[in-house]
């Protein structure tokens, strides 16, 4: 059987060998980190070393709370911050929209960037707001101007939550400089699933609930996963090589009659959304899979849904066009040759469907 090509790293990327080894070592340190005896203190030291390593990887000087992933980190910030109201953009991840409830929304332009004027108008309302913004959209890869958004938010006396689940560590110092809360995910960065973190500028901005994690999360700490996450972050990600691969893929899709989503906006170096006119994304996924290539339609949390993408709808795409978009995303080991195979498969699929239509 020919080896397959995995191009769905934005959903989850393989756990790095370094992370696996660190987790195995963590399993041998089995004592409860909250216990006062020698064994517990040893586990606590290892946990705090991992906490410091995660914070250091992101250049964070505030507090770091370990969670079960980015979804829990987002939920903690959205439901337990000292803010009076919540503001979200219309392209946020479902993990935000499910928790935000009746939050005020701010739209984006066709390129996927936040409407600054609309944001300013919403921020002029009463009470302190918590504004939730993705660093990069998980479906399109479109990045938001965090520094400019933070300036608007903080000038009006509000708080900023950045969903950085897709952000490689160290790629954007504006996040650590300006965000009040940052939600992170380990399994997007080569760490284990079921592990993430919430970076908090000032713990006074959160309501404590008691228990572990300085009183902000109950439950025995997941030391092996924390060690695995820290080990994964110690391995730099090839962002420059990704950017070159994405440019190559963009060009190949355009030359094949496709459309690049969010073109003209800053984008994640490893995530792209691409439209194949006249071919439903569900049909594309099947054909790519038969060709030995794994891609996705939208974020992993919604790719199995028949609903149109709320992200593309917010970018003023028609429902028909939105249903013709797939996401392709790279990992540490993605090669130029694999991208070329994906481009060739794209052309073959488009030609086959055009022949059938003719």
C-alpha positions in Angstrom: 0.0 0.0 0.0 1.4 3.4 -1.0 2.1 5.8 1.8 -0.5 8.4 2.5 -0.1 12.1 2.6 -1.5 13.8 5.7 -2.5 17.4 5.2 -4.9 18.0 8.1 -2.4 19.1 10.8 -4.7 22.0 11.8 -7.0 19.4 13.2 -4.3 17.5 15.0 -0.6 16.8 14.3 1.4 13.8 15.3 2.8 13.7 18.8 6.5 14.4 18.7 8.9 11.6 19.8 10.4 14.0 22.4 6.9 14.6 23.8 6.3 10.8 24.0 9.5 10.3 25.9 8.7 13.2 28.3 5.3 11.7 29.0 6.7 8.3 29.6 9.1 9.9 32.2 6.1 11.7 33.7 4.2 8.4 34.2 7.1 7.2 36.3 6.6 10.3 38.5 3.2 9.0 39.7 2.7 10.9 42.9 0.1 13.6 43.2 1.7 17.1 42.7 -0.6 18.5 45.4 0.7 16.1 48.1 3.1 17.5 50.7 5.4 14.5 51.0 8.7 14.0 49.3 7.2 12.2 46.3 4.5 14.8 45.9 7.0 17.6 46.1 9.1 15.9 43.4 6.0 15.8 41.1 5.3 19.4 41.9 8.7 20.5 40.9 8.4 18.7 37.6 5.0 20.3 37.0 6.2 23.7 37.7 9.2 23.2 35.5 6.8 22.3 32.7 4.6 25.3 33.5 7.7 27.6 33.3 8.7 26.0 30.0 5.3 26.6 28.4 5.2 30.2 29.5 8.7 30.8 28.3 8.0 29.3 24.9 5.3 31.9 24.4 7.2 34.8 26.1 4.5 35.0 28.8 5.2 36.8 32.0 1.8 36.3 33.7 0.3 33.1 35.1 -0.1 29.9 33.3 -3.0 27.5 34.1 -3.0 24.0 32.6 -6.3 22.9 31.2 -7.6 19.9 29.2 -7.2 21.9 25.9 -8.0 25.2 24.2 -11.8 24.7 24.5 -11.7 24.5 28.2 -9.2 27.4 28.4 -11.6 29.5 26.3 -14.6 28.5 28.5 -12.8 29.5 31.7 -11.9 32.9 30.3 -15.4 33.5 28.8 -17.4 32.4 31.8 -15.2 33.4 34.8 -13.5 36.7 33.8 -14.5 39.8 35.7 -16.0 41.3 32.5 -19.6 42.5 32.4 -20.2 41.4 28.8 -18.7 39.4 25.9 -17.8 40.5 22.4 -16.8 38.0 19.7 -16.1 38.2 16.0 -18.4 36.4 13.6 -15.5 34.1 12.5 -14.6 32.6 15.9 -14.3 28.9 16.5 -17.4 27.0 17.6 -15.8 26.5 21.0 -16.1 30.2 21.6 -19.6 30.7 20.0 -21.1 27.8 22.1 -20.0 29.4 25.3 -20.4 33.1 24.5 -24.2 32.8 24.2 -25.8 36.2 23.5 -22.5 38.0 23.0 -22.3 41.0 20.9 -20.7 40.2 17.5 -18.4 42.1 15.3 -18.2 41.3 11.6 -15.3 40.9 9.2 -14.6 41.9 5.6 -14.5 39.5 2.6 -10.8 38.9 3.3 -11.7 37.8 6.9 -10.2 40.7 8.8 -12.1 42.3 11.8 -14.1 45.5 11.0 -12.2 48.0 13.2 -15.0 50.6 13.0 -17.6 48.1 14.0 -15.5 46.9 16.9 -15.0 50.4 18.1 -18.7 51.0 18.1 -19.4 47.9 20.1 -16.7 48.8 22.6 -18.4 52.1 23.3 -21.2 50.3 25.0 -21.6 50.2 28.8 -19.7 47.9 31.2 -16.3 46.2 30.8 -16.2 43.8 27.9 -14.1 40.7 27.2 -13.3 40.6 23.5 -12.5 37.2 22.0 -10.4 37.1 18.8 -8.7 34.3 17.0 -5.0 34.7 16.2 -5.6 32.8 13.0 -8.8 31.3 11.8 -8.7 27.5 11.9 -10.7 27.2 8.6 -9.1 29.9 6.4 -5.8 30.7 8.1 -6.6 34.4 8.1 -4.7 36.2 10.9 -6.0 39.1 12.9 -4.0 42.3 13.7 -3.7 41.6 17.4 -1.7 44.7 18.3 -4.2 47.0 16.6 -7.2 45.2 18.1 -5.6 45.3 21.5 -5.0 49.1 21.2 -8.8 49.6 20.6 -9.8 47.2 23.3 -7.5 48.5 26.0 -8.0 52.2 25.2 -11.7 51.7 26.0 -10.9 49.9 29.3 -11.8 46.4 28.2 -10.1 42.9 28.2 -8.7 40.9 25.3 -8.9 37.1 24.9 -6.8 35.6 22.1 -7.6 32.1 20.8 -4.1 31.0 19.9 -4.7 27.3 19.5 -3.3 27.4 16.0 -0.4 29.8 16.8 3.2 28.4 16.8 5.1 29.4 19.9 7.1 32.6 19.5 5.8 33.5 16.1 3.9 36.7 17.2 5.2 38.7 20.2 2.1 41.0 20.0 0.1 38.2 21.6 2.2 38.0 24.7 2.6 41.8 24.8 -1.0 42.8 24.5 -3.4 39.9 25.4 -5.0 39.6 28.8 -5.9 35.9 28.2 -4.5 33.4 25.7 -6.0 30.0 25.0 -3.5 27.3 23.9 -3.7 23.7 22.7 -1.0 21.1 23.0 -2.1 18.7 20.2 -1.8 21.3 17.5 1.9 21.8 18.4 3.0 18.2 18.6 2.1 17.6 22.2 -0.5 15.2 23.6 -4.3 15.6 23.1 -6.3 16.5 26.2 -3.8 19.2 27.3 -3.8 23.0 26.9 -3.3 26.1 28.9 -4.8 29.5 29.7 -2.3 32.3 30.0 -3.6 35.0 32.3 -2.1 38.5 32.6 -3.5 39.0 36.1 -5.3 36.3 38.1 -7.4 39.0 39.7 -9.3 39.1 36.3 -10.6 35.6 36.9 -13.1 34.3 39.5 -11.5 31.3 41.4 -13.4 28.1 42.0 -11.1 26.3 44.4 -9.1 23.2 43.8 -5.8 22.9 41.9 -4.1 25.2 39.5 -3.9 28.0 42.1 -7.5 27.6 42.9 -8.8 28.1 39.3 -9.3 24.5 38.2 -10.2 21.4 40.1 -8.7 17.9 39.6 -5.4 16.2 39.9 -2.9 17.8 37.6 -2.0 15.8 34.4 1.7 15.8 34.9 2.7 13.5 32.0 0.7 15.6 29.5 2.2 18.8 30.9 5.7 17.4 30.4 4.8 16.3 26.9 3.5 19.7 26.0 6.6 21.4 27.3 8.8 19.0 25.4 6.9 19.6 22.1 7.3 23.4 22.5 11.0 23.0 22.8 11.1 21.9 19.2 10.9 24.9 16.8 8.3 24.8 14.1 9.4 25.4 10.4 7.2 28.5 9.8 9.4 29.9 7.0 9.3 26.6 5.2 5.6 26.4 5.7 5.1 29.8 4.2 7.0 28.8 1.1 4.9 25.6 0.8 1.7 27.5 1.2 2.7 30.0 -1.5 3.5 27.0 -3.8 0.1 25.5 -3.0 -1.7 28.8 -3.5 -0.1 29.2 -6.9 -1.0 25.6 -7.9 -4.6 26.0 -6.9 -4.9 29.3 -8.8 -3.4 27.8 -11.9 -5.9 24.9 -11.7 -8.9 27.3 -11.6 -9.3 27.3 -7.9 -9.7 30.2 -5.4 -7.7 31.0 -2.4 -9.8 32.0 0.6 -8.7 35.2 2.4 -6.2 36.1 -0.3 -4.9 39.6 0.4 -4.9 39.2 4.2 -2.0 38.0 6.4 -2.5 34.2 6.8 -1.2 31.3 8.9 1.9 29.9 7.2 0.6 26.4 7.4 -3.2 26.7 6.9 -5.1 27.5 3.7 -8.7 27.4 2.6 -9.3 26.6 -1.1 -12.4 26.6 -3.3 -12.8 24.2 -6.2 -15.7 25.8 -8.2 -18.5 23.3 -9.1 -17.2 20.5 -6.8 -18.8 20.1 -3.3 -16.3 19.8 -0.5 -17.7 16.5 0.6 -17.0 15.1 -2.9 -13.5 16.6 -2.8 -12.7 14.9 0.5 -13.7 11.5 -0.8 -11.7 11.9 -4.0 -8.6 13.3 -2.1 -8.9 10.4 0.4 -9.1 7.8 -2.5 -5.9 9.5 -3.9 -4.2 8.9 -0.5 -4.4 12.5 0.7 -6.1 13.6 4.0 -7.6 17.1 3.9 -10.6 18.5 5.7 -13.6 20.8 5.2 -13.6 23.5 7.8 -12.5 22.9 11.4 -12.3 19.4 12.9 -15.2 20.2 15.3 -17.6 21.0 12.4 -16.2 19.1 9.4 -18.7 16.3 9.8 -21.6 18.7 9.8 -23.8 19.4 6.8 -24.2 23.0 7.9 -22.5 25.7 5.8 -19.5 27.3 7.3 -20.3 30.3 9.5 -16.8 31.6 8.8 -17.2 31.8 5.1 -20.7 33.1 5.5 -19.3 35.9 7.6 -16.8 36.7 4.9 -19.8 37.2 2.5 -19.3 34.0 0.6 -22.5 32.5 -0.9 -23.7 29.2 0.6 -22.9 27.4 -2.7 -19.4 28.7 -2.9 -18.8 28.0 0.8 -19.7 24.4 0.3 -16.9 24.1 -2.3 -14.0 24.9 0.1 -11.6 22.5 1.7 -8.8 23.2 4.2 -5.2 22.0 3.7 -2.7 22.3 6.5 0.9 21.4 7.0 3.0 19.8 9.7 6.6 19.6 10.6 7.3 16.8 8.1 5.3 18.1 5.1 7.5 18.2 2.0 7.4 20.1 -1.3 6.9 16.8 -3.1 3.8 16.1 -1.0 2.4 19.6 -1.8 3.1 18.9 -5.5 1.2 15.6 -5.3 -1.7 17.5 -3.7 -1.7 20.1 -6.5 -1.7 17.3 -9.1 -4.6 15.6 -7.3 -6.5 18.9 -7.2 -6.1 19.3 -11.0 -7.2 15.7 -11.6 -10.3 16.1 -9.4 -11.3 19.3 -11.1 -10.8 17.9 -14.6 -12.7 14.7 -13.8 -15.7 16.7 -12.5 -15.6 19.1 -15.5 -15.6 16.0 -17.9 -18.6 14.6 -16.0 -20.4 17.9 -16.2 -19.7 18.2 -19.9 
